[in-house]
Amino acid sequence: MDARRANALFPMGAESAETELVAFRSPRAPRRVALVGNFPPRKCGIATFTADVTEQLARFRPEVSVDVWALEDRDAPLSYGPIAGAIARDEPEDYARAAQAIDATGADAVWLQHEYGIFGGPDGEMVCGFVDRVAAPLIVTFHTVLTEPSERQRRIMEHLVGRASRIMVMSQRSRDLLVELYAVSADLIEVIEHGAPDRPFGREDEFKARRGLAGRTVLTTFGLLGPSKGVESVIEALPDILARHPNVLYRIVGATHPNLVARDGESYREGLKALAERLGVAHAIEWSETFVDTPDLLDQLEACDIYLTPYPGMQQSTSGTLSYAVALGKAVVSTPYVHARELLADGVGVLIEPRSAKAIADAVIGLLDDPYELAALKARAYARGRETIWPRFAAASAALIERAVATPARNAPRARPSFHGVRTMTDGTGMFQHSIGIVPDRRHGYCLDDNVRALLLINQAQGIDPQERQSLAMIYAAFIQDAWNPDKRAFRNFMRFDRSWCEDLGSEDSNGRAMWTLGRTVEDSNDPDIQRWASDLYDTALPCLARFESPRTVAFIMLGAAAMLRARPGHAASLEALEQGASLLERLLGGARRPDWAWFEAVLGYDNPRLSQALIEAGEVLGRPEWTACGIETLAWIAERQTASDGHFRAIGSETFGRPYAQLPFDQQPLEAQAAIDASLAAWRATGEQRWRTHGSAAWRWFFGANDRGVVLADMATGRCRDGLTPRGANINCGAESILAFQLGHYSMLALAPDSAGDSKPRTAGDRVDYRAEDGPRPLAYS
């Protein structure tokens, strides 16, 4: 088969192929993607790939908007042109800054190009801190998947895999390695072959003439020059090749790798030239010693007859120039590294053993001796290349992005959640702490934290048979009563399934929550006997817990004291607890405050809005508008930090805990969403401002898909809720804390919703009452 016959079989030129594929493109919603990696003018394969992705998506998928975030060396800055930003590769703070800036743009996804050498730190480990801070779905392209990684390399790989919503590789072998060696779910991985240009077939003579190569048989190797290219083997093969075909010219195109130049200068290239001189083949070699851009590279590839990739290393999973050469219909002779084995399979190219000059000589001579086979090999390569041309690559990339992006958020249903999820987590002892999926996990027993929340819920839940309400209230109240340890003058927290306690003294926060629930039970329960029990235990425990100073514990006790004062005005111990607690929170706020950190602590934790809520309720109950104002101010600050750029709720992630002045987006817990709803209700009742309804509603919709992964966490039909939002989506377990946060959030939303009935209107100055008076509430005006 000659070149003209092959061209007749494959006549599709660039415009016709692109037009055909674009015409059948399915419409998609506009997407914004942050593309992170090396970028031109940096000279490396990943920079070229990132540029190709940007250019080809803009050309064939204009509905995808790409923001480029380029890695750079601050000691040798480059001029990038119009990109979104640069990240100093060796500065951890710059990764944090970039992640925050990307989130602020409202990016639908972050697409990271990974290679161990391009990020800062040993093996590029600084990339882990970056992905930890990214809230948008993460796509990772692994340009290398090592078969024998070091311990640190494996740890980095596993960290990235754990964060990724989708993973892209460019070879089936890389996919198999991820599954077999790194235990990655196959459903997470997509194989998208390296893209390639769509040019007409068989134009060697035209492009040879442009370069003054008419009549020559041209062999070419392209890329940043270094030992990994295997050029020595080709030079050593040239004497045998030239003896048979003296008109052969071997073109070595590309600058020396900059890392090699920095270490050794041009000694490696000079050594190759000396080798050529010793073998008497220097006259048959042409050196192009500059880094060429893609258009020039393609023109140079078009001018060659046989493309050589004699790489000695077998793990290289991607070679952009190999993809280009095949798509241009070049005969390829290559060692069997990963990409070559797959792309050149089924007779698309010739595979040879590595580091063998004889194998190279035999393969090249065999093709040049048989023009028919050479032309047929080129035709097979061109046909194979149609599968990787840029329109197809762009379509596959757009589909990858679409599968990674969170699905549209659902509206929150208005029905009442079923109580079934609470029932199935409760036995005669109390509410189980954890579950495996939806099945209660008896191994972890029970805890006070969940049973006080359960009593809080049963006091206000609607649609429950009165006998069941009393029965469940008895179970939860009995658990709380048994948790009280008079010897330690505090509550225990954890209980085993056999009803033996794991400890004599529970956490400060569990003690604070118990006081909150006891106060609310006095306020909310319609059973006088339960109210009396709660009041007595409250009076017993409150003086004992005054020693606790944890900010959240203080806030929980304050919320209980505020509830007690609303139910029992003039309750002296509660008045004292509120005043002491509010004073402590005020002092903490002054101590931790800095211009960008209007919060009580240097570290954000769980249940954050409770601190603001406690100040608001204290200010309202005691007629201290300065406390109310302080609570509103700090709640606005934390609400802003928990609101994404498009307005959806983004809970402080549990990975933030223990990190001063930081915020990480995962894992997000239902407890935080419930706290935001409750605090918004308190703020709305105090101010009547619509913004608090808006924020509370956003936190409520978080349960139903208005979140960073677009996944529904709560189920009205069963009353269950998943245990949180991870980088991959929902944690499928449905533990007590999550179920109760969802259920309690519903009843706060009833009071916050614009069309709800009952005590749903904001309090104004005329409505304010003095809960300090022992003879009952009296109207109170602002001072």
C-alpha positions in Angstrom: 0.0 0.0 0.0 1.5 3.3 -1.0 1.0 6.7 0.8 -1.6 7.9 -1.8 -3.7 4.7 -1.3 -3.5 5.0 2.4 -4.5 8.7 2.2 -7.5 7.7 0.1 -8.6 5.2 2.8 -8.2 7.9 5.5 -9.1 11.1 3.7 -10.6 12.9 6.8 -8.7 16.2 7.4 -8.7 18.3 10.5 -11.8 20.4 9.7 -14.0 17.5 8.7 -13.3 15.4 11.7 -13.7 18.2 14.1 -17.0 19.4 12.5 -18.4 15.9 12.7 -17.7 15.4 16.4 -18.7 18.9 17.4 -22.0 18.5 15.6 -23.0 15.6 17.7 -21.9 17.1 21.0 -24.6 16.9 23.6 -25.4 20.2 25.4 -24.2 20.4 29.0 -24.5 23.0 31.7 -21.7 25.5 31.9 -18.8 24.3 34.1 -15.9 26.1 35.7 -12.8 24.0 36.3 -9.6 25.0 38.1 -6.7 23.2 36.3 -3.6 22.8 38.5 -0.2 21.8 37.2 2.8 23.0 35.3 2.1 25.3 32.4 4.0 27.0 29.5 6.4 28.7 29.2 7.7 26.0 31.6 9.3 23.3 29.4 8.1 19.9 30.3 5.5 17.3 29.2 3.0 18.1 31.9 3.1 21.8 31.0 2.4 20.9 27.4 -0.4 18.6 28.4 -2.0 21.2 30.6 -1.8 23.7 27.8 -3.4 21.1 25.4 -6.3 20.5 27.8 -6.9 24.2 28.1 -6.8 24.9 24.4 -8.8 21.9 23.3 -11.6 22.3 25.8 -11.9 26.0 24.8 -12.0 24.9 21.1 -14.4 21.9 21.3 -16.2 22.3 24.6 -16.6 26.0 25.2 -19.2 25.3 27.9 -16.3 24.3 30.1 -14.4 27.4 31.4 -10.9 26.6 32.5 -8.9 28.6 35.2 -5.2 27.7 35.1 -3.3 27.6 38.3 0.4 27.1 37.4 3.1 25.8 39.7 6.2 28.0 39.7 9.5 28.4 41.4 9.7 31.8 43.1 13.4 31.9 42.6 12.9 31.6 38.8 9.5 33.1 38.0 8.0 32.8 34.6 5.7 35.0 32.6 2.5 33.0 32.2 0.2 35.4 30.5 -3.5 35.3 31.3 -3.9 32.6 33.9 -5.9 32.5 37.1 -2.9 32.4 39.4 0.4 30.8 40.2 1.3 28.6 43.2 4.8 28.7 44.6 5.6 25.0 44.6 7.8 25.1 47.8 5.6 27.3 50.0 2.9 25.6 52.0 1.1 28.8 52.6 0.7 29.4 48.9 -1.1 26.2 48.5 -3.5 27.2 51.2 -4.0 30.6 49.6 -4.6 29.1 46.2 -7.2 26.6 47.6 -9.1 29.4 49.3 -9.0 31.5 46.1 -10.2 28.6 44.0 -13.1 28.0 46.3 -14.0 31.7 46.2 -14.3 31.5 42.4 -17.1 28.9 42.7 -15.2 26.3 40.7 -17.3 23.3 39.9 -14.2 21.0 40.1 -10.4 21.1 40.6 -8.4 19.1 38.0 -5.0 18.3 39.4 -2.1 17.0 37.2 0.1 14.8 39.4 3.7 13.9 39.0 5.9 13.3 42.0 8.5 15.9 41.0 6.4 18.9 40.3 5.1 19.8 43.8 7.1 21.0 46.8 8.5 18.8 49.6 10.0 15.3 49.4 8.3 13.5 46.6 6.0 16.5 46.2 4.2 15.8 49.4 3.0 19.4 49.7 0.2 18.5 47.3 -1.5 16.7 50.2 -2.0 19.9 52.1 -3.5 21.5 49.0 -6.1 18.9 48.2 -7.1 18.8 51.9 -8.2 22.4 51.6 -10.1 22.1 48.3 -13.9 21.9 48.7 -14.9 21.4 45.1 -14.8 17.9 43.7 -11.3 16.8 42.9 -10.2 15.2 39.6 -6.6 13.8 39.6 -4.7 12.8 36.5 -1.9 10.4 37.5 0.8 10.8 34.9 2.9 8.1 36.6 1.7 5.1 38.6 4.7 3.4 40.2 4.9 -0.4 40.6 7.4 -0.1 43.5 6.7 3.2 45.3 8.6 4.2 48.4 6.6 4.4 51.6 6.2 8.1 51.2 5.3 7.9 47.5 2.6 5.3 48.4 1.3 7.5 51.2 1.0 10.5 48.9 -0.8 8.4 46.2 -3.2 7.0 48.8 -3.9 10.4 50.1 -4.8 11.8 46.7 -6.9 8.8 45.9 -8.8 9.3 49.2 -9.6 12.9 48.1 -10.5 12.3 44.5 -14.0 12.3 43.1 -12.6 11.0 39.8 -9.3 9.7 38.7 -7.9 9.9 35.2 -5.1 7.8 33.7 -4.0 7.5 30.1 -3.4 3.8 30.0 -5.2 0.6 30.9 -2.1 -0.6 32.7 -2.1 2.4 35.0 -5.7 1.7 35.8 -4.9 -1.9 36.6 -2.1 -0.9 38.8 -4.3 1.5 40.8 -6.8 -1.3 41.3 -4.3 -4.1 42.1 -1.6 -2.2 44.1 -3.4 0.7 45.6 -6.9 -0.9 46.1 -8.7 1.9 44.2 -12.2 1.2 43.2 -12.4 0.6 39.5 -15.6 2.7 39.3 -13.6 5.7 40.3 -11.0 5.5 37.4 -11.4 6.6 33.8 -9.0 5.8 31.1 -8.7 8.7 28.6 -5.9 8.3 26.1 -3.6 11.2 25.5 -5.1 13.5 22.9 -3.5 14.1 19.5 -3.9 16.5 16.5 -6.2 15.7 13.6 -4.1 16.4 10.4 -4.3 14.9 6.9 -2.4 11.7 6.3 0.8 11.1 4.2 2.4 14.6 3.9 6.0 13.6 4.5 7.4 14.9 1.2 5.8 18.3 1.7 7.2 18.8 5.1 10.6 17.4 4.2 10.9 19.9 1.4 10.1 22.7 3.8 13.1 21.7 5.9 15.5 20.9 3.1 15.2 17.2 3.7 13.9 16.1 0.3 15.1 12.7 -0.8 16.2 11.7 2.8 14.8 8.9 4.9 14.2 10.6 8.2 14.2 9.0 11.6 13.2 11.1 14.6 13.3 11.1 18.4 11.7 14.0 20.2 11.7 15.2 23.8 13.7 16.8 26.6 17.1 15.1 26.2 18.3 12.8 29.0 19.3 9.2 29.8 15.7 8.3 30.0 15.3 8.8 26.2 17.6 5.9 25.2 19.2 7.9 22.3 22.5 6.1 22.8 21.0 2.9 21.6 19.8 4.5 18.3 23.3 6.1 17.7 24.9 2.7 18.3 22.4 1.2 15.7 23.2 3.8 13.0 26.3 2.1 11.6 24.3 -1.0 10.6 21.3 1.1 9.4 23.5 3.4 7.2 25.4 0.4 5.8 22.1 -0.7 4.3 20.3 2.7 3.8 23.0 5.4 3.5 20.4 8.2 2.9 19.0 7.9 6.4 19.1 11.0 8.6 18.5 10.7 12.4 17.0 13.9 13.9 17.2 14.4 17.6 14.8 17.1 18.5 14.6 18.8 21.9 16.6 20.7 24.5 18.4 19.0 27.3 16.2 18.5 30.3 16.6 21.6 32.5 17.2 19.6 35.7 20.1 17.8 33.9 21.5 21.1 32.6 21.3 22.6 36.2 23.3 19.6 37.5 25.7 18.7 34.7 25.4 21.4 32.1 25.5 20.0 28.5 27.9 17.2 29.3 25.3 14.5 28.5 24.6 15.9 25.0 28.3 16.3 24.4 28.9 12.7 25.3 26.3 11.6 22.7 28.0 13.7 20.1 31.4 12.2 21.0 29.8 8.7 20.7 28.5 9.6 17.2 32.0 10.8 16.2 33.6 7.6 17.4 31.2 5.4 15.5 31.5 7.5 12.3 27.8 8.4 12.1 27.9 12.1 13.1 27.2 13.1 9.5 23.9 11.3 9.6 22.6 13.0 12.8 20.9 16.4 12.9 20.6 18.0 16.4 17.7 20.4 17.1 18.8 21.8 20.5 15.9 24.0 21.5 12.5 23.3 23.2 9.9 23.5 20.4 6.3 24.4 20.8 3.5 22.1 19.7 2.8 23.4 16.2 6.5 23.3 15.3 6.8 19.8 16.9 3.9 18.6 14.7 5.5 20.0 11.6 8.8 18.2 12.4 6.9 15.0 13.1 5.2 15.2 9.7 8.7 15.4 8.1 9.7 12.0 9.5 9.3 8.4 8.1 10.0 6.4 11.3 9.5 7.8 14.8 11.7 6.2 17.5 11.0 6.0 21.3 13.8 3.7 22.6 13.1 4.5 26.2 15.0 2.2 28.6 12.5 2.6 31.5 9.3 0.4 31.2 7.1 2.3 33.6 6.4 5.4 31.6 2.6 5.5 31.3 2.3 8.4 29.0 4.1 9.9 26.1 2.5 12.8 24.4 4.8 12.7 21.4 4.1 9.0 20.8 0.4 9.9 20.7 1.1 12.7 18.2 3.2 10.5 16.0 0.6 7.7 15.8 -2.2 10.3 15.1 -0.1 11.7 12.3 0.4 8.2 10.8 4.0 7.7 11.5 5.7 4.2 11.6 6.8 3.8 15.2 9.6 1.7 16.6 9.5 1.6 20.3 10.6 -0.2 23.5 7.5 -1.7 25.2 7.0 0.8 28.0 3.4 1.0 29.3 2.0 3.6 26.8 3.7 2.0 23.8 2.5 -1.5 24.6 -1.1 -0.3 24.6 -1.1 2.3 21.8 1.0 0.2 19.4 -0.7 -3.1 20.0 -2.3 -5.1 17.1 0.3 -4.1 14.6 0.1 -0.4 15.0 3.8 -0.1 15.7 6.9 -2.3 16.1 8.0 -3.1 19.7 11.6 -4.0 20.5 13.5 -5.0 23.6 15.1 -2.1 25.5 18.7 -1.1 25.5 19.4 -3.1 22.3 21.1 -1.4 19.3 20.7 -4.6 17.3 16.9 -4.7 17.9 16.6 -1.1 16.7 18.7 -1.7 13.6 16.8 -4.8 12.7 13.4 -3.1 13.1 14.4 0.0 11.1 16.1 -2.0 8.3 13.2 -4.3 8.1 10.7 -1.5 7.5 13.0 0.4 5.0 13.6 -2.8 3.1 9.8 -3.3 2.6 8.1 -0.1 1.5 4.8 -1.9 1.4 4.9 -2.9 5.0 6.2 0.6 5.9 3.2 2.2 4.2 0.8 -0.3 5.8 2.2 0.4 9.2 1.7 4.1 8.7 -1.9 3.6 7.6 -2.6 1.4 10.7 -1.1 4.0 12.9 -3.3 6.8 11.4 -6.4 4.7 11.8 -5.6 4.1 15.4 -4.9 7.8 15.9 -8.5 8.7 15.0 -9.5 7.4 18.4 -7.4 9.9 20.2 -7.8 13.1 18.2 -8.5 16.3 20.1 -12.2 16.5 19.6 -12.6 13.0 21.1 -10.2 13.9 23.9 -12.1 17.1 24.7 -15.4 15.2 24.7 -14.1 12.6 27.1 -12.6 15.3 29.3 -15.9 17.2 29.5 -17.7 14.0 30.4 -15.1 13.3 33.1 -15.7 16.8 34.6 -19.4 16.3 34.4 -19.2 13.0 36.3 -17.1 14.6 39.0 -19.2 17.7 39.5 -21.8 17.6 42.2 -25.4 17.0 40.8 -27.9 19.9 41.2 -29.1 20.4 44.7 -32.6 19.3 45.5 -35.1 21.4 47.4 -35.7 20.5 51.0 -39.0 18.6 51.4 -41.6 20.2 53.7 -42.9 17.0 55.2 -42.2 15.8 58.8 -39.4 13.2 59.0 -40.5 9.8 60.1 -39.6 8.8 63.6 -38.6 5.3 62.4 -34.9 6.0 62.3 -34.9 7.0 66.0 -37.0 3.9 67.0 -34.7 1.5 65.3 -31.6 2.9 67.0 -33.2 2.7 70.5 -33.6 -0.3 72.8 -34.5 -0.6 76.5 -31.3 0.9 77.6 -31.1 4.0 75.4 -30.1 5.1 71.9 -27.2 3.2 70.3 -24.2 5.4 69.5 -23.1 4.1 66.1 -24.3 2.0 63.2 -22.9 0.0 60.3 -24.9 1.3 57.4 -28.4 1.5 58.9 -27.9 -1.4 61.3 -27.2 -0.5 65.0 -23.7 -1.4 66.1 -23.9 -2.9 69.5 -20.1 -3.1 69.9 -19.9 0.7 70.6 -22.8 0.7 73.1 -24.3 4.0 74.1 -23.3 7.5 75.1 -24.8 10.3 77.2 -24.3 12.8 74.3 -26.8 10.9 72.1 -29.3 10.1 74.8 -29.6 13.8 76.0 -30.2 14.8 72.3 -32.8 12.0 72.1 -34.6 13.4 75.1 -34.4 16.9 73.6 -36.1 15.5 70.5 -38.8 13.5 72.2 -39.8 16.7 74.1 -40.8 18.4 70.9 -41.3 15.7 68.2 -44.8 15.7 66.6 -47.0 12.9 65.4 -45.9 10.5 68.1 -48.4 8.4 70.2 -48.5 9.8 73.8 -47.7 6.5 75.3 -44.7 6.0 73.0 -43.5 9.5 73.8 -43.6 8.8 77.5 -42.0 5.4 77.1 -39.1 6.8 75.1 -38.7 9.7 77.4 -38.4 7.3 80.3 -35.7 5.4 78.6 -33.6 8.5 77.8 -34.2 10.1 81.2 -33.2 6.9 82.9 -30.0 6.8 80.9 -29.2 10.4 82.0 -30.0 9.7 85.6 -27.8 6.6 85.6 -25.0 8.6 84.0 -24.9 10.9 87.0 -22.0 9.9 89.2 -22.5 11.5 92.7 -19.0 10.4 93.8 -17.4 12.5 90.9 -20.2 15.1 91.0 -20.4 14.8 87.2 -21.9 12.7 84.4 -20.4 9.7 82.8 -20.6 9.5 79.0 -19.8 6.1 77.5 -21.7 2.8 78.4 -21.0 -0.6 77.0 -23.8 -2.8 75.6 -23.9 -4.8 78.9 -24.8 -1.5 80.7 -21.5 -1.2 82.4 -19.9 2.3 82.3 -16.6 2.7 80.5 -15.5 5.6 82.7 -16.3 7.4 86.0 -16.2 10.8 84.5 -17.3 11.9 81.0 -16.1 14.7 78.8 -16.8 18.3 79.7 -18.9 18.7 76.6 -21.1 15.7 77.4 -21.7 17.2 80.9 -22.6 20.5 79.3 -25.0 18.9 76.9 -26.7 17.1 79.7 -27.3 20.4 81.5 -28.7 21.9 78.3 -31.1 19.1 77.8 -32.3 19.2 81.4 -33.0 22.9 81.1 -34.8 22.4 77.8 -36.8 19.5 79.3 -38.1 21.8 82.0 -39.0 24.2 79.3 -40.4 21.9 76.6 -41.8 18.7 78.2 -45.5 18.4 78.7 -45.1 15.8 81.4 -45.0 17.5 84.8 -43.3 14.5 86.4 -40.5 14.6 83.7 -40.2 18.3 84.2 -39.8 17.8 88.0 -37.2 15.1 87.6 -35.2 17.3 85.1 -35.4 20.3 87.4 -34.2 18.3 90.4 -31.2 16.8 88.6 -30.4 20.2 87.0 -30.3 21.8 90.5 -28.1 19.0 91.7 -25.6 19.0 88.9 -25.3 22.7 88.0 -23.3 23.8 91.0 -20.9 20.9 90.5 -20.2 21.8 86.9 -19.2 25.4 87.4 -15.6 24.3 87.4 -15.7 23.5 83.7 -14.2 26.2 81.4 -14.2 24.6 77.9 -15.9 27.2 75.7 -18.4 24.7 74.3 -19.2 23.2 77.6 -19.9 26.7 79.0 -22.1 27.5 75.9 -24.1 24.3 76.5 -24.6 25.1 80.1 -25.6 28.6 79.2 -28.2 27.3 76.8 -29.6 25.1 79.5 -29.6 28.0 82.0 -31.4 30.2 79.4 -34.1 27.5 79.0 -34.5 27.2 82.7 -34.9 30.9 83.2 -37.6 31.0 80.4 -39.4 28.2 82.3 -38.5 29.2 85.9 -37.9 33.0 86.0 -35.6 34.1 88.7 -33.7 30.8 89.0 -30.7 32.1 90.9 -28.1 29.4 89.9 -29.1 29.8 86.2 -28.7 33.6 86.4 -25.3 33.2 87.8 -24.3 30.5 85.2 -25.5 32.8 82.4 -23.6 35.8 83.6 -20.4 33.9 84.3 -20.6 32.1 81.0 -21.2 35.2 78.9 -18.4 37.0 80.7 -16.1 34.1 79.9 -17.0 34.0 76.2 -16.5 37.8 76.0 -13.0 37.5 77.5 -12.2 34.6 75.1 -13.4 36.6 72.1 -11.1 39.5 73.1 -8.2 37.2 73.6 -8.4 35.3 70.3 -9.6 38.2 68.1 -7.4 39.4 65.3 -8.4 41.4 62.1 -9.4 38.3 60.2 -10.4 36.1 63.1 -13.5 37.3 65.0 -13.9 34.2 67.1 -13.6 32.8 70.6 -10.8 30.4 69.9 -7.8 30.1 67.6 -9.2 26.7 66.5 -12.6 25.9 64.9 -14.2 22.7 66.1 -17.6 21.1 66.1 -20.9 22.8 67.0 -19.3 26.1 66.4 -22.5 28.3 66.2 -23.5 27.2 69.7 -21.0 29.7 71.2 -22.8 32.5 69.4 -26.2 31.1 70.1 -25.4 31.0 73.8 -24.5 34.7 73.9 -27.6 35.6 71.9 -29.9 33.7 74.3 -28.1 35.1 77.3 -28.5 38.6 76.0 -32.2 38.1 75.3 -32.9 36.4 78.7 -31.0 38.9 80.8 -31.7 42.0 78.8 -28.0 42.5 77.9 -28.2 43.8 74.3 -24.4 44.0 74.1 -24.2 40.2 74.6 -26.9 39.8 71.9 -24.9 42.0 69.6 -21.7 40.1 70.3 -23.5 36.8 69.5 -24.9 38.2 66.3 -21.5 39.5 65.2 -19.7 36.3 65.8 -22.5 34.2 64.3 -22.3 36.4 61.1 -18.5 35.7 61.0 -18.9 31.9 61.4 -21.8 31.9 59.0 -19.7 33.6 56.3 -17.0 31.0 56.7 -19.6 28.3 56.3 -21.2 29.7 53.2 -19.8 28.7 49.7 -19.4 31.2 47.0 -22.7 30.1 45.4 -24.6 30.3 48.7 -24.8 26.7 49.8 -23.8 25.7 53.3 -20.3 24.3 53.8 -19.9 22.9 57.3 -16.5 23.3 59.0 -14.8 20.0 58.3 -13.7 17.7 61.2 -10.2 17.8 59.7 -10.0 21.4 60.8 -9.9 20.3 64.5 -6.6 21.1 66.1 -5.3 23.4 63.3 -5.0 27.0 64.5 -6.5 29.7 62.3 -7.4 27.2 59.6 -10.5 25.8 57.9 -10.7 22.5 56.0 -13.8 21.4 54.1 -14.0 17.7 55.1 -15.4 15.7 56.7 -18.6 17.7 57.2 -20.9 16.7 60.0 -24.7 16.9 60.4 -24.2 18.3 63.9 -22.7 21.5 62.4 -25.7 22.0 60.1 -28.1 21.6 63.0 -26.2 24.1 65.1 -26.3 26.6 62.3 -30.1 26.2 62.0 -30.6 26.6 65.8 -28.3 29.6 66.1 -30.0 31.2 63.0 -33.4 30.7 64.8 -32.0 32.4 67.9 -30.6 35.3 65.8 -33.8 35.7 63.8 -35.9 35.8 67.0 -33.6 38.5 68.4 -33.4 40.7 65.3 -36.1 39.7 62.8 -33.4 39.9 60.1 -34.2 37.9 57.0 -30.5 36.9 56.6 -30.9 34.4 59.4 -33.8 32.7 57.7 -31.7 32.5 54.6 -28.7 31.0 56.4 -30.8 28.6 58.4 -32.5 27.4 55.2 -29.1 26.9 53.5 -28.0 24.7 56.4 -31.3 22.7 56.2 -30.9 22.2 52.5 -27.4 20.8 53.1 -29.1 17.6 54.3 -30.9 17.3 50.9 -28.1 17.8 48.4 -27.3 21.6 48.6 -23.7 20.7 49.6 -20.2 20.3 48.1 -21.0 16.9 46.6 -24.6 17.3 45.7 -25.6 14.2 47.6 -28.7 13.7 49.7 -27.8 12.8 53.3 -31.2 12.7 54.9 -34.3 10.6 54.2 -37.7 11.8 55.2 -39.3 8.4 54.7 -37.2 6.7 57.3 -36.0 9.7 59.4 -32.4 8.6 59.0 -29.4 10.7 58.1 -25.9 9.7 56.8 -23.0 10.3 59.1 -21.5 13.1 57.1 -20.1 14.4 53.8 -16.7 13.2 52.7 -14.6 14.1 49.6 -16.2 11.1 47.9 -19.8 11.9 49.0 -21.8 10.5 51.8 -20.6 8.4 54.7 -23.1 5.6 54.4 -23.5 5.0 58.2 -26.5 6.4 60.0 -25.4 6.9 63.6 -27.5 8.5 66.4 -25.8 11.9 66.3 -26.6 12.3 62.6 -30.2 11.1 62.9 -30.8 13.4 65.9 -29.2 16.4 64.3 -31.4 15.9 61.2 -34.6 15.4 63.3 -33.9 18.3 65.7 -33.0 20.5 62.7 -36.4 19.9 61.3 -38.2 21.3 64.3 -36.0 24.4 64.4 -36.8 24.9 60.8 -40.5 24.8 61.6 -40.0 27.8 63.9 -37.7 29.5 61.4 -39.8 29.0 58.2 -41.7 32.0 57.0 -45.1 30.2 57.0 -44.7 28.2 60.2 -47.2 28.5 63.1 -46.6 28.9 66.8 -43.7 30.7 68.4 -42.2 31.7 65.0 -42.2 35.4 65.0 -39.2 37.4 66.0 -39.2 39.1 69.4 -39.1 42.9 69.3 -38.3 45.4 72.1 -41.9 45.3 73.2 -41.9 41.5 73.4 -38.8 41.3 75.6 -39.3 40.0 79.1 -37.2 40.0 82.2 -36.5 36.4 83.2 -34.6 37.6 86.2 -37.7 38.4 88.2 -38.7 35.7 90.7 -42.4 36.6 90.5 -42.6 35.9 86.8 -41.7 37.4 83.4 -42.1 41.2 83.0 -41.8 43.3 79.8 -38.3 44.6 79.3 -37.2 47.4 76.9 -33.7 47.8 75.4 -31.5 50.0 77.5 
